[in-house]
Amino acid sequence: MNSINFKREIQGTVDHAVERVTKALGEEGFGILTRIDMHSKIKEKTGKDIIPTIILGACNPNLAYEAYTANSDVASLLPCNAVIREVAPGVISVELAAPSGLMRILGDAKLTAMAQEADERLQRALAKL
């Protein structure tokens, strides 16, 4: 882990990885609020190609509520992003934003400590892939 995300590589396709990530996150209480097919948007807006990249906006409502009621500035850092991208044929990188890393941006030690539970849930989800 670096300071902003948890990361691992898995075998398969982007679409299969999206299904696996969605299921693993669901088992940890996270739902998917948004999906951005970044490679398609880049192509549409610029005419340029990038590797297949999907960004899922994941949220655990209970944890988000706790964080928001502790410090409403957290809203600009929600939801947690899950990035799924093909880094080589059949090799998919899965990157989950580390809530504690994001919370450090706000300089709120209590919020950073609260984010540890979300970190643990995301790490468990990643381990299930």
C-alpha positions as CSV (number, residue, x, y, z in Angstrom):
1,M,0.0,0.0,0.0
2,N,1.1,3.5,-0.6
3,S,-0.6,6.4,1.2
4,I,-3.5,6.7,-1.1
5,N,-4.6,3.2,-2.2
6,F,-4.5,-0.5,-1.8
7,K,-3.6,-2.3,-5.0
8,R,-3.2,-5.8,-6.5
9,E,-3.1,-7.4,-9.8
10,I,-5.5,-10.2,-10.9
11,Q,-5.9,-12.3,-14.0
12,G,-8.9,-12.0,-16.3
13,T,-10.8,-9.3,-18.2
14,V,-11.8,-5.8,-17.1
15,D,-15.5,-6.8,-17.2
16,H,-14.9,-9.9,-15.0
17,A,-12.8,-7.8,-12.6
18,V,-15.6,-5.3,-12.3
19,E,-18.0,-8.1,-11.4
20,R,-15.5,-9.6,-8.8
21,V,-14.7,-6.2,-7.3
22,T,-18.4,-5.3,-7.0
23,K,-19.2,-8.6,-5.3
24,A,-16.2,-8.4,-2.9
25,L,-17.1,-4.8,-2.0
26,G,-20.7,-5.8,-1.4
27,E,-19.7,-8.4,1.0
28,E,-18.0,-5.7,3.0
29,G,-21.0,-3.4,3.0
30,F,-20.0,-1.2,0.0
31,G,-22.4,-0.5,-2.8
32,I,-21.5,1.0,-6.2
33,L,-22.9,4.4,-6.7
34,T,-21.2,5.4,-10.0
35,R,-19.4,3.8,-12.9
36,I,-17.2,5.8,-15.2
37,D,-15.7,4.1,-18.3
38,M,-12.8,6.5,-18.3
39,H,-11.2,5.1,-21.5
40,S,-14.5,5.7,-23.4
41,K,-14.9,9.2,-22.0
42,I,-11.3,10.2,-22.9
43,K,-11.8,8.8,-26.4
44,E,-15.2,10.7,-26.7
45,K,-13.8,14.0,-25.4
46,T,-10.3,14.0,-26.8
47,G,-10.2,11.4,-29.6
48,K,-7.2,9.8,-27.7
49,D,-6.9,6.2,-26.5
50,I,-5.9,5.0,-23.1
51,I,-5.9,1.5,-21.7
52,P,-9.3,0.1,-20.6
53,T,-10.0,1.8,-17.2
54,I,-13.1,1.7,-15.1
55,I,-13.7,3.9,-12.0
56,L,-16.3,2.6,-9.6
57,G,-17.6,5.0,-6.9
58,A,-18.1,2.8,-3.9
59,C,-19.8,3.7,-0.6
60,N,-20.5,2.1,2.7
61,P,-23.5,4.2,3.8
62,N,-23.0,3.6,7.5
63,L,-19.4,4.6,7.5
64,A,-20.1,7.5,5.2
65,Y,-22.8,8.8,7.6
66,E,-20.4,8.5,10.6
67,A,-17.7,10.4,8.7
68,Y,-20.1,13.1,7.4
69,T,-21.6,13.8,10.8
70,A,-18.0,14.0,12.3
71,N,-16.9,16.5,9.6
72,S,-19.1,17.5,6.7
73,D,-16.0,18.5,4.6
74,V,-15.6,14.8,4.0
75,A,-18.3,15.0,1.3
76,S,-15.8,16.2,-1.2
77,L,-13.8,13.0,-0.7
78,L,-16.7,10.6,-1.1
79,P,-17.3,8.1,-2.5
80,C,-14.3,5.9,-2.4
81,N,-13.0,5.1,-5.8
82,A,-12.2,1.6,-7.1
83,V,-10.0,1.7,-10.3
84,I,-9.9,-1.3,-12.5
85,R,-7.6,-1.2,-15.5
86,E,-5.9,-3.6,-17.9
87,V,-2.2,-3.2,-17.5
88,A,-1.3,-6.1,-19.9
89,P,-3.3,-8.6,-21.8
90,G,-5.2,-10.6,-19.2
91,V,-3.6,-8.7,-16.3
92,I,-5.9,-6.3,-14.4
93,S,-4.8,-3.8,-11.8
94,V,-7.4,-3.2,-9.0
95,E,-6.8,-0.1,-6.9
96,L,-9.0,0.9,-4.0
97,A,-8.7,4.4,-2.6
98,A,-7.5,4.2,1.1
99,P,-10.0,6.2,3.1
100,S,-7.4,7.0,5.8
101,G,-5.1,8.5,3.2
102,L,-7.9,10.7,1.9
103,M,-9.0,11.7,5.4
104,R,-5.5,12.9,6.2
105,I,-6.0,15.6,3.6
106,L,-8.6,17.2,5.9
107,G,-6.1,17.2,8.8
108,D,-8.7,15.7,11.1
109,A,-7.1,13.0,13.3
110,K,-10.5,11.8,14.6
111,L,-11.7,11.3,11.0
112,T,-8.5,9.6,10.0
113,A,-8.9,7.2,12.9
114,M,-12.5,6.5,11.9
115,A,-11.4,5.7,8.4
116,Q,-9.3,2.7,9.7
117,E,-12.5,0.5,9.7
118,A,-13.1,1.4,6.0
119,D,-9.5,0.6,5.2
120,E,-9.8,-2.8,6.8
121,R,-13.0,-3.6,5.0
122,L,-11.4,-2.5,1.6
123,Q,-8.3,-4.6,2.3
124,R,-10.5,-7.7,3.0
125,A,-12.4,-7.1,-0.2
126,L,-9.2,-6.8,-2.2
127,A,-7.9,-10.0,-0.6
128,K,-11.0,-11.9,-1.8
129,L,-10.3,-11.2,-5.5
